[in-house]
Amino acid sequence: MNESEFAELAAAHSLGALSASDEQRFRTALAEHPEWTTIADDDADTASLLAKGVPAVAPPSGIRDALLTRIALTPQEPEGAAEPVVPAGPEEASTAPAATAAAGSGATDDAPPSRRPRRLLFGLAAGLVLLIGLGVGAAVVIPQLLRPAAVVALDRIENAPDAAEKTVQLPEGGTATAHWSASMGAAVLVADGLGRLDAAKTYELWFVRGSTPVSAGVFEAAQGVTTAQLKGAMHAGDAIAVTIEPAGGSPTGKPTSEPILVIPTS
Protein backbone atom coordinates (compact mmCIF):
# COMPACT_ATOMS: atom_id res chain seq x y z
CA MET A 1 0.00 0.00 0.00
CA ASN A 2 1.34 3.46 -0.88
CA GLU A 3 0.79 6.70 1.01
CA SER A 4 -1.91 7.93 -1.34
CA GLU A 5 -3.97 4.75 -0.89
CA PHE A 6 -3.53 5.00 2.88
CA ALA A 7 -4.74 8.62 2.78
CA GLU A 8 -8.02 7.49 1.20
CA LEU A 9 -8.50 4.81 3.84
CA ALA A 10 -7.68 7.30 6.59
CA ALA A 11 -10.29 9.76 5.34
CA ALA A 12 -12.98 7.07 5.29
CA HIS A 13 -11.82 5.79 8.71
CA SER A 14 -12.30 9.25 10.22
CA LEU A 15 -15.96 9.04 9.15
CA GLY A 16 -16.45 5.48 10.37
CA ALA A 17 -17.20 4.47 6.79
CA LEU A 18 -14.74 1.59 6.29
CA SER A 19 -15.79 -2.01 5.86
CA ALA A 20 -14.33 -4.55 8.29
CA SER A 21 -11.71 -5.65 5.75
CA ASP A 22 -10.67 -2.08 4.89
CA GLU A 23 -10.53 -1.19 8.58
CA GLN A 24 -8.07 -4.06 9.06
CA ARG A 25 -6.01 -2.85 6.09
CA PHE A 26 -5.97 0.65 7.60
CA ARG A 27 -4.74 -0.58 10.98
CA THR A 28 -2.14 -2.89 9.45
CA ALA A 29 -0.76 -0.12 7.25
CA LEU A 30 -0.65 2.29 10.19
CA ALA A 31 1.30 -0.23 12.26
CA GLU A 32 3.77 -0.79 9.42
CA HIS A 33 4.13 2.94 8.67
CA PRO A 34 3.95 4.95 11.91
CA GLU A 35 5.11 8.00 9.93
CA TRP A 36 1.62 8.07 8.38
CA THR A 37 -0.01 8.74 11.76
CA THR A 38 -0.08 12.46 10.93
CA ILE A 39 -2.31 11.78 7.94
CA ALA A 40 -4.81 9.84 10.05
CA ASP A 41 -4.71 12.49 12.80
CA ASP A 42 -5.31 15.30 10.31
CA ASP A 43 -8.33 13.50 8.88
CA ALA A 44 -9.74 12.78 12.33
CA ASP A 45 -9.35 16.45 13.28
CA THR A 46 -11.06 17.56 10.07
CA ALA A 47 -14.00 15.23 10.60
CA SER A 48 -14.29 16.45 14.19
CA LEU A 49 -14.33 20.08 13.11
CA LEU A 50 -17.00 19.38 10.51
CA ALA A 51 -19.22 17.78 13.13
CA LYS A 52 -18.93 20.57 15.71
CA GLY A 53 -21.67 23.06 16.26
CA VAL A 54 -24.32 21.40 14.10
CA PRO A 55 -27.65 21.30 15.95
CA ALA A 56 -29.77 18.17 15.73
CA VAL A 57 -32.87 19.34 13.88
CA ALA A 58 -35.26 17.86 11.36
CA PRO A 59 -33.88 17.91 7.81
CA PRO A 60 -35.30 20.59 5.49
CA SER A 61 -37.87 19.36 2.99
CA GLY A 62 -36.43 18.73 -0.44
CA ILE A 63 -32.85 18.16 0.76
CA ARG A 64 -32.85 14.57 -0.49
CA ASP A 65 -34.09 15.49 -3.99
CA ALA A 66 -31.57 18.32 -4.22
CA LEU A 67 -28.72 15.98 -3.26
CA LEU A 68 -29.79 13.25 -5.70
CA THR A 69 -30.18 15.78 -8.51
CA ARG A 70 -26.66 17.06 -7.92
CA ILE A 71 -25.31 13.51 -7.95
CA ALA A 72 -27.11 12.71 -11.21
CA LEU A 73 -25.65 15.82 -12.88
CA THR A 74 -22.09 15.27 -11.66
CA PRO A 75 -19.76 13.71 -14.27
CA GLN A 76 -18.55 10.31 -13.17
CA GLU A 77 -15.24 10.40 -15.03
CA PRO A 78 -12.40 11.74 -12.88
CA GLU A 79 -10.83 15.01 -13.89
CA GLY A 80 -7.23 15.11 -14.92
CA ALA A 81 -7.24 11.66 -16.50
CA ALA A 82 -3.90 10.56 -17.81
CA GLU A 83 -3.14 11.72 -21.32
CA PRO A 84 -2.23 9.08 -23.93
CA VAL A 85 1.46 8.28 -24.14
CA VAL A 86 3.06 9.52 -27.38
CA PRO A 87 6.01 7.44 -28.57
CA ALA A 88 9.26 9.36 -28.13
CA GLY A 89 11.27 10.49 -31.12
CA PRO A 90 14.99 9.86 -31.41
CA GLU A 91 15.96 12.93 -29.42
CA GLU A 92 13.47 12.25 -26.65
CA ALA A 93 14.48 8.58 -26.55
CA SER A 94 18.09 9.50 -25.91
CA THR A 95 17.13 11.35 -22.76
CA ALA A 96 14.81 8.61 -21.45
CA PRO A 97 17.44 6.64 -19.51
CA ALA A 98 18.58 9.78 -17.71
CA ALA A 99 15.01 10.69 -16.86
CA THR A 100 14.35 7.17 -15.61
CA ALA A 101 17.44 7.28 -13.46
CA ALA A 102 16.41 10.60 -11.97
CA ALA A 103 12.97 9.22 -11.19
CA GLY A 104 14.46 6.17 -9.51
CA SER A 105 17.07 8.09 -7.54
CA GLY A 106 14.54 9.37 -5.03
CA ALA A 107 14.37 12.88 -6.54
CA THR A 108 10.60 12.82 -6.07
CA ASP A 109 10.59 11.07 -2.70
CA ASP A 110 9.78 14.31 -0.92
CA ALA A 111 6.95 15.24 -3.27
CA PRO A 112 3.59 14.95 -1.50
CA PRO A 113 1.15 12.38 -2.87
CA SER A 114 -1.84 13.63 -4.83
CA ARG A 115 -4.35 15.20 -2.49
CA ARG A 116 -7.21 15.09 -4.97
CA PRO A 117 -8.75 11.79 -3.71
CA ARG A 118 -8.78 13.17 -0.17
CA ARG A 119 -10.27 16.49 -1.30
CA LEU A 120 -13.02 14.64 -3.14
CA LEU A 121 -13.71 12.43 -0.15
CA PHE A 122 -13.79 15.32 2.27
CA GLY A 123 -16.12 17.25 -0.01
CA LEU A 124 -18.41 14.28 0.36
CA ALA A 125 -17.60 14.06 4.05
CA ALA A 126 -18.69 17.63 4.65
CA GLY A 127 -22.05 16.93 3.03
CA LEU A 128 -22.46 13.71 4.98
CA VAL A 129 -21.62 15.30 8.32
CA LEU A 130 -24.03 18.16 7.72
CA LEU A 131 -26.78 15.74 6.71
CA ILE A 132 -26.13 13.55 9.74
CA GLY A 133 -26.23 16.64 11.95
CA LEU A 134 -29.54 17.54 10.36
CA GLY A 135 -30.97 14.22 11.37
CA VAL A 136 -30.39 12.17 8.22
CA GLY A 137 -28.64 8.89 9.09
CA ALA A 138 -25.52 7.86 7.21
CA ALA A 139 -27.11 4.45 6.64
CA VAL A 140 -29.71 6.24 4.50
CA VAL A 141 -27.47 8.82 2.83
CA ILE A 142 -24.51 6.67 1.77
CA PRO A 143 -26.58 4.17 -0.29
CA GLN A 144 -28.26 7.12 -2.02
CA LEU A 145 -24.85 8.52 -2.99
CA LEU A 146 -23.83 5.22 -4.53
CA ARG A 147 -26.93 4.76 -6.71
CA PRO A 148 -26.44 4.98 -10.51
CA ALA A 149 -27.77 8.08 -12.26
CA ALA A 150 -30.41 6.02 -14.10
CA VAL A 151 -31.82 4.72 -10.81
CA VAL A 152 -31.89 8.26 -9.40
CA ALA A 153 -33.75 9.44 -12.52
CA LEU A 154 -36.23 6.57 -12.18
CA ASP A 155 -36.89 7.51 -8.56
CA ARG A 156 -37.60 11.12 -9.55
CA ILE A 157 -39.91 10.05 -12.39
CA GLU A 158 -41.88 7.71 -10.14
CA ASN A 159 -42.40 10.57 -7.69
CA ALA A 160 -43.60 12.99 -10.35
CA PRO A 161 -47.35 13.78 -10.27
CA ASP A 162 -47.74 12.68 -13.91
CA ALA A 163 -45.60 9.54 -13.71
CA ALA A 164 -46.60 6.91 -16.26
CA GLU A 165 -45.36 3.50 -17.35
CA LYS A 166 -46.00 0.80 -19.92
CA THR A 167 -44.68 -2.77 -20.17
CA VAL A 168 -44.02 -4.95 -23.23
CA GLN A 169 -42.66 -8.47 -23.70
CA LEU A 170 -39.08 -8.97 -24.89
CA PRO A 171 -38.55 -11.22 -27.95
CA GLU A 172 -36.36 -13.67 -26.01
CA GLY A 173 -38.61 -13.61 -22.94
CA GLY A 174 -38.70 -11.22 -20.02
CA THR A 175 -40.22 -7.75 -19.97
CA ALA A 176 -39.29 -4.14 -20.63
CA THR A 177 -41.04 -1.25 -18.91
CA ALA A 178 -40.80 2.38 -19.93
CA HIS A 179 -41.22 4.93 -17.14
CA TRP A 180 -41.71 8.57 -18.07
CA SER A 181 -42.90 11.95 -16.90
CA ALA A 182 -44.13 14.42 -19.51
CA SER A 183 -43.69 17.37 -17.14
CA MET A 184 -40.05 16.42 -16.56
CA GLY A 185 -39.39 15.44 -20.18
CA ALA A 186 -37.59 12.38 -18.85
CA ALA A 187 -37.79 8.64 -19.45
CA VAL A 188 -36.11 5.49 -18.14
CA LEU A 189 -36.25 1.95 -19.47
CA VAL A 190 -36.19 -1.01 -17.07
CA ALA A 191 -35.65 -4.39 -18.75
CA ASP A 192 -35.75 -7.74 -16.98
CA GLY A 193 -34.05 -10.54 -18.87
CA LEU A 194 -32.45 -8.52 -21.67
CA GLY A 195 -29.70 -10.60 -23.25
CA ARG A 196 -26.08 -9.48 -23.22
CA LEU A 197 -24.36 -8.64 -26.51
CA ASP A 198 -20.82 -9.32 -27.67
CA ALA A 199 -18.24 -6.53 -27.56
CA ALA A 200 -18.89 -5.55 -31.19
CA LYS A 201 -22.52 -4.57 -30.54
CA THR A 202 -24.51 -2.37 -28.19
CA TYR A 203 -28.11 -1.49 -27.43
CA GLU A 204 -29.23 1.97 -28.52
CA LEU A 205 -32.24 3.88 -27.18
CA TRP A 206 -34.42 6.05 -29.39
CA PHE A 207 -37.23 8.55 -29.04
CA VAL A 208 -39.45 7.90 -32.06
CA ARG A 209 -40.97 11.31 -32.79
CA GLY A 210 -43.66 10.72 -35.39
CA SER A 211 -41.65 8.87 -38.03
CA THR A 212 -38.29 10.34 -36.96
CA PRO A 213 -36.00 8.39 -34.62
CA VAL A 214 -33.88 10.51 -32.27
CA SER A 215 -30.97 8.77 -30.55
CA ALA A 216 -31.20 8.74 -26.75
CA GLY A 217 -27.91 7.03 -25.96
CA VAL A 218 -26.46 3.54 -25.79
CA PHE A 219 -26.36 1.04 -22.93
CA GLU A 220 -25.26 -2.46 -22.03
CA ALA A 221 -27.44 -5.15 -20.55
CA ALA A 222 -26.76 -6.09 -16.94
CA GLN A 223 -27.19 -9.48 -15.33
CA GLY A 224 -30.87 -9.66 -14.44
CA VAL A 225 -32.48 -6.20 -14.43
CA THR A 226 -31.11 -3.40 -16.60
CA THR A 227 -31.99 0.24 -15.89
CA ALA A 228 -31.14 2.72 -18.66
CA GLN A 229 -31.87 6.45 -18.73
CA LEU A 230 -32.81 7.99 -22.07
CA LYS A 231 -30.64 11.00 -22.83
CA GLY A 232 -32.21 14.20 -24.12
CA ALA A 233 -35.67 15.63 -23.63
CA MET A 234 -38.71 13.48 -24.23
CA HIS A 235 -41.56 15.11 -26.13
CA ALA A 236 -45.23 14.34 -25.59
CA GLY A 237 -46.28 11.37 -27.71
CA ASP A 238 -42.76 10.02 -28.30
CA ALA A 239 -42.46 6.26 -28.55
CA ILE A 240 -39.47 4.59 -26.90
CA ALA A 241 -37.53 2.06 -28.96
CA VAL A 242 -34.39 -0.06 -28.68
CA THR A 243 -32.21 -1.32 -31.52
CA ILE A 244 -29.01 -3.35 -31.68
CA GLU A 245 -26.19 -1.28 -33.18
CA PRO A 246 -22.43 -1.49 -33.70
CA ALA A 247 -20.34 -0.76 -30.60
CA GLY A 248 -20.51 2.94 -29.80
CA GLY A 249 -23.90 3.41 -31.41
CA SER A 250 -25.27 3.85 -34.92
CA PRO A 251 -22.60 5.39 -37.18
CA THR A 252 -25.27 7.18 -39.23
CA GLY A 253 -27.34 8.62 -36.38
CA LYS A 254 -30.25 6.51 -37.59
CA PRO A 255 -31.21 2.94 -36.65
CA THR A 256 -29.33 0.33 -38.70
CA SER A 257 -31.63 -2.52 -37.67
CA GLU A 258 -35.24 -3.13 -36.83
CA PRO A 259 -36.11 -2.29 -33.21
CA ILE A 260 -36.28 -5.20 -30.79
CA LEU A 261 -38.96 -3.33 -28.85
CA VAL A 262 -41.14 -0.25 -29.25
CA ILE A 263 -43.15 1.21 -26.38
CA PRO A 264 -45.76 3.86 -27.21
CA THR A 265 -46.35 6.55 -24.60
CA SER A 266 -49.63 7.88 -25.94
N, C-alpha and C positions, 0 to 999 in steps of 0.2 A: 504494500500500500504506500502511495506517495503522499506528500503533505497536502496536496490539493484535494485528494480523495478523503483524507482524514478531516479536512476543513468542512467538507459537505456533511460528513457524519456528525461532526461536532455541532454544527448548526442545528441539525435535526434532533440531536440528543438534548440540546438546551430547551427544546420545545416538548420533549417527551414523546417524540414522533417516530422513534426507531422501532423496528421489529425486534424480536428477541435475538435473532441471528445477527442483525446489524449492531445491536447494542453490545453483543459479545465481541464483534469485530472492533468496535470503537474502544472498548476497554483493553483488548489485547494490544491494539496499536498504541494506545496511550502508555501502557506498561513498557512496551518496547522502545518508545520514543518519548521519554519524559520531557524533552525540549519542546514538544508540541502542547504541553499543558497550557501555555499562554493562549493558544488558539481556543482551546475549550473554555478557559476562564473568560476570555473576551466575549465569546458567544453567550455564555451563561449570564454575564453582566448585561449584555444587550437585551436578551430576552426578559431579564428582570426589570430593566428600565421601561421596556414596552408595556409591561403588565402593571406598572405602578400608576396609581391615581385614576384608574378606570372604574367608575361606579357600576355596580351590578344593577342594571335596569333592563326593562323589556326591550327587545330589539325593535328598531323602527320598522314600520310596514314598508314592504317593497325592497328591503335590503337584500333579500335572497335573489330576487329577480335581477336587481342591478348587478350583483356579483356574477351571476351566471351569464348575463349578457356580456359583461366585460371579458369573461373567460372565453365565450364563443367567438368574440371579435379579435382576440389576441392571437397573432401568428404563432404557430407551434414550432416552426423552424428556428433554431438558435441563431442569434445575430453573430456576425463575425465568423461565419463558417470558413473553414480552410479553403484557400484558393487552390485551383488545380496546379500541379507541379509541371513546369515547363522544362523540357530537357535542356541541359546546359550546352552552350556552344563550346567551341574549342578553348576560348579564352577563359570562360567561366569554369570549364572542367579542370583547367590547370590550377585553379585556386581552391578547388574543392577539398583536396587533402588537408591544406592548411586550415581551412575553415572547420573541417571535421576535428582536427587536432585541437583547435582553440575551444570548440564546444566540449570536447572530452577532457580538457585540462582543468575544468572546474571554474572557468571564467564566468559562468553564469550561476555558480552555486549560491551566490548571495542574492540573486534576483528573487523577489517574492513570487510565490505561485499566483496564478490568475485568481483574482478575487471575484470575478463575475459570477461563478456558481453560488458563492456565499451571498453576494448582493441580491441575486434573484431569489434565493431562499429566504433572506431576511425581508425582502419586499413582501413575500407571501406571509412570512412570520408576523409582520406588523399587522396585516389584515386579519390573520387568524387570532392574534391576541386581542385585537379590538373587538372582533366578533364574539370571542369567548367572554370578554368583559361585559359585552352587551347582553349576555345571556344565551348565546348560541353555542351549543356544545361542539367541541372539536370532532366528536364522533359523527356529527351531522355535517359539518362544514367540509372536512377533508374529503369524504367520498364525493361531494358535489364538485370539488375542485378537480377531481380526477376523471370526471365523466367526459366522454367524447363530445365534440361540438354538435354532432347530429342528434345525440340523445338529449342534450340541452335544448336544442331547437324543437324536438318532439315534445318535450315537457311544456315548453311555452305555447306551442300550438294547441296541445290538449287543454290548456288552461284558458285559451282564448274564448270569448263568448260565442263566436261563430265557428268553433272547431267542427270539422266534418271528416269523415273517413269512408273508404269503400274498399272492399276486399275482392280479389279475383284469384282463381286457381292458377298455379304455375304449370307449365307443360309437363315437367318431369315429376309433378306431385308437389305438395306443399302449397303455401298461400303467399300472396303479396298484398299488403294493405297500404294504401296511400292515405296520409293524414295531411290536412291542409287547413289554412285559415285565410279566407279572402281578405279580411281586414289587415292582416299582417303581410299578405303577399308571399307566404312561405309554405313550403311543402316538404314532407319527409316520407320516404318509402321504407317500410319494414317488411322484409321478406323472410319467411321461415322455410328452409329447405332449398334455398337457391344454390345450384351446383357451382363448384369452383372451376375456374378456367385455367388453361395453361398460361405460361408467362407471355406468350405472344398475343394474347387477347385480353380484353377488359369489357366490363359492362359500362354502358353509357346511358345516362338519364336524359330525357327530353321533355320539354313542354311542347305539346302539339297544339299550336295556336291556329285554329281553323284547319288549313291544309299545310301549314308551315311548321316544320319541326325546329325548335330552338334548343341547342345543347344546354344541359343543366349540370354538366360535370360527369366524371367517371368514378367508378368505385369497384372494389373487389368484394367478392362474397366471403363472409366469415363462416366459421364452423357453427352450424345451427342457425341462429337468427342474425340477419344483417340489417343494420340501420344506416340509411344513406340520405343525406340532406341534399335537396335539389338546389343548385346555385342559381342566383338570379331571382328576379321578381316574378312571381306567378300572377297571371292575369285571370280575371273571372272567365270561366268556361274552358280554360286550358285542360287538355287531357294530359295524363302522365304516362310516358312510355319508356321502355328499356330495350336497347338493342345490344348485340354483341359486336364489338369493334376491335380493330387492331390495337395493340398496347399503346396507351397514351391518348386514345380517342380517335374518332373519325378524322382522317386526314383532309377531308373535303369540307368539314363543318356540317355535313348532312349525313343521315343514316346510310350505311353501306350494306345493311341487311334488314330483313323484315323484323319488326319488333317481336320480342318474346312475350311481352305483355303490354296491354294498353288499358289504362284506368280512366274512364271519363269522370269529370268532377261536376258535371251539370246534367 
